[in-house]
Amino acid sequence: MLLGFLCLPGQSLGGAIKGKVVFVGAAPVPKKVDITIDQYLCGAQKDAEDLLLSPQKEIRNTVVWLENPPPNAAWPAQAKKVEMDQKGCVYIPRMVVVPVGGTVDFLNSDRLLHNIHSTPKLNVSFNLTQPKDRTIPITFTKPEIVRIICDLHPWMVSWVVVAAHPFYAVTGADGQFAFDNLPPGQYKLQVWHERLGTVPVNVTVGDQQPARVTIEMKAP
């Protein structure tokens, strides 16, 4: 899921950053969570999914963004609808990106009651019960990464990345991200993972070949 890009009216810029995020050190044993409620639907055990690594130790669900984006960065005119579902007693997807002022539609495909409970620092908090097939739209107005939990099923965790500009990306299973159409210059990346913390990275972008970077993260 790559969500970082730029549209500047009347300009076509050739610079780019191509990268991936990898885990260094011995890969931790994946965590399991015992389920104690609604086992008829949720099962007896779940993967914690708070650190997902490929066989090459590439990290999924890492947020990468530019601290110093180009001026006049504009979102696409036709922004995709952002949805987060609750299915099988997990949030799908675990992480979404929405622009400041944008809306996330929270869905519930499970035949039981959930609740969506945010724990923000800047946005307005909410804690709402949600029966099956009810859609709850929530608008986020401040840039930050917001944790969403379900109090009824406490292993359920997800994240809403409220993006201040278009240069945000969430890594997929291969740990990769890309930012295109960048003017040449020095850029500061911030890389965040829910379990591994934050890593800053400086990248120099030219006007020919993409700047390629491998970002290493390790257990705290």
Secondary structure, DSSP 8 states (H G I E B T S, - for coil): ---B----TT----EEEEEEEEE-SS-----EEE--S-HHHH-SEEE--SS-B-TT-BBSS-EEEESS--TT----SS---EEEEEETTEEESSEEEEETT-EEEE---SSS-EEEEE--SSS---EEEE-TT--EEEE--S-EEEEEE-SSSTT-EEEEEEESSSBEEE--TT-EEEEEEE-SEEEEEEEEETTTEEEEEEEEE-SSS-EEEEEEE---
